[in-house]
Amino acid sequence: MTLYQRTYHWLRRHQLLRQNVQRILTRPAIQTNPLYHRIYHRRIQKIMSQGEPFPLRVQIEVTNRCNARCLMCPRDRLRRPLGVMPRSLSANIIDQCAAGGTHEVILSGYGEPLLDPHLEERITYAKEQGLPRVSTFTNGALLDEDRAHSLLSVPLDAITFSFDGATRQVYEHIRRGLSYNQVVENITRFRTLRDQRGQTLPIIYMNMVQQHDNMAETGAFMDRWQELADYVFVTALHNMGGVDKITALGPAVGSPRQYPCYHLWTGLTIYWDGTVGLCCVDFDGASIMGDLNKSSIREIWTESAFRAVRDWHQAGQYDRHPLCKDCTADHSWWHQV
């Protein structure tokens, strides 16, 4: 592991220090500093060159069905059909990722992956094909004892629990349809069972999306999960490419974009039916870049549609694409790939 990688993981573990580093790096005095700009530009060019031939991360939406109605989620505007990805399709995608050199496959999308009856089979297949890292995101509500044992019996590398609050009142206001007490019990039991089995994997992440209604509970959230989770972090709310109802929930990242979007060179978003979206904020498939039932990942990733958007970003013409025009997602190029 390089010094940069060790530093990155150390900062992920120390959330308060990480937040302070982020604040320093986003100050105008730093952002406009010529030396910082050269260093950051060098980092961008390095990752761009790594991701140009094939996506470093591939997000596979195993299902877009969900058991929650979260306050900040635009599911009420979802027009795509609901479904579960066919196993033959996910196997084909995983084969391509393994051959192409993908670093991570994320078995999660705009739905709850524990609603997928084939999730454990997909995890096992991905690791059998040699994928370095296989992860998933979940709200944890369906993680009963049987499902916990099932997930701990397959080679899952990381699991992120989305948990937006530190009290029952705030959590259930945001994570509508879910029970605070039940989810806390599920996550706690999962960690206990992992320890009893003598395992260190999957790595357990706890994530809170900070917004007006839970901002006062940020510290309590971190304190609550610091001992149970391996990593606890807080992410800024963004507007999913310009969804007004999310913008109203704030505090969204809203500063003008100064650099190209990280995701366009590093990550591919695949919906359950095999179609490919522009990026991870395209929840409804507003900008379909290709169809894996008809083309390969490499063909879609390197074809003119993706190249055009990348060219616009490199030229600072972020308003050329409607999803990018008002998007407040700010994926730092300092992220580990």
CORGINOR-V420021 format. One record per residue. PHI is phi as a letter, one per 30 degrees, with the letter a starting at -180 (999 if undefined). PSI is psi as a letter, one per 40 degrees, with the letter a starting at -180 (* if undefined). NEAR is the number of other C-alpha atoms within 12 Angstrom. Layout:
BEGIN
phi=[PHI PHI]
psi=[PSI PSI]
near=[NEAR NEAR]
END
This chain:
BEGIN
phi=[999 d d d d d d e d d d d d c d d d d d d d d d d d c d e d d d c d e d d e d d d d d d d d d d e d d c d d a d d b b c c d d a c d b c b b d e c d d d d c d c d d d a b d e d d d d d d d d e d d d d d j d d b c c d a a c a c d d d d d c e d d d e d d d d d d j d d b b b a c a d i d c d d d d d d d d d d c c d d d a b c c d b c l c b e e d e d d d c d j c c e d d d e d d d d d d d d d d d d d i c c c d d c c c b c d d b e d b e d c e d d d d d d c e d d c d b b b c c d d b c h i j d d d d e d d h d d d b d e d c b e d e d d c b b c c c d d c j d c c d a d c d d c i d b d c l b d d b b c e d d d d c d d d d d d d d d d d d d i c d d d c e d d e c d c d b d d d d e d c]
psi=[h i d d d d d d d d d d d g d d d d d d d d d d d e i d d d d e h d d d d d d d d d d d d d d d d d e d d i h d h h h h g d i e i i e i g i d e h f d e e h e i i i a h h i d d d d d d d d d d d d d e f h d h h h g i b f a h d e e h e e d d d d d d d d d d e e h d h h i i i i e e d e g a d d d d d d d e e i f h d i h h h h h g i e i d d d d e d d g h e i h d d d d d d d d d d d d d d d d d e f i e i i h h i h h h h h i d e e d e e d d d d d d d e d d d i d h h i h i h h i e f e f h d d d d d d i h i h e i i h e i i h d d d e d i h h h i d e e i h i d a e e g d e f d g h e i h e e d i i d d d d d e i d d d d d d d d d d d e e g d e d h d d d d e h e h g h i e e i h *]
near=[9 9 10 15 15 13 19 21 23 19 24 29 27 22 31 22 17 25 21 15 19 25 15 15 21 25 15 16 14 19 23 15 16 13 13 19 20 15 17 26 23 16 23 31 22 20 30 28 16 23 30 31 25 33 40 38 38 47 43 49 46 45 36 34 27 34 25 30 23 29 30 35 30 27 28 19 20 20 13 23 18 22 24 33 37 25 27 21 27 39 29 26 45 41 25 27 38 30 23 29 28 36 31 35 49 43 49 41 43 46 37 35 43 35 32 32 22 26 38 30 25 40 43 29 29 39 27 20 26 24 33 27 35 41 41 41 37 37 42 42 35 30 31 22 24 15 27 30 22 24 36 34 23 28 32 39 31 32 40 33 43 37 45 46 38 34 26 23 19 29 35 27 25 34 34 24 19 29 26 28 19 22 30 34 21 28 35 27 25 38 35 23 27 29 20 13 16 13 20 22 27 34 30 38 36 41 35 37 39 35 31 25 28 35 29 17 26 33 22 19 34 32 21 24 33 23 18 28 34 29 32 40 37 36 30 32 38 34 35 36 36 28 33 20 21 32 28 18 26 25 24 31 28 21 18 20 26 26 29 33 37 37 38 41 38 42 39 46 46 49 48 40 33 37 35 41 39 40 43 41 37 36 35 35 33 26 27 28 34 31 27 33 22 16 20 28 40 29 24 31 39 25 20 15 22 33 21 21 33 33 21 22 26 24 16 20 22 27 20 18 25 19 30 36 25 27 33 31 36 33 30 25 28 28 23 28 31]
END
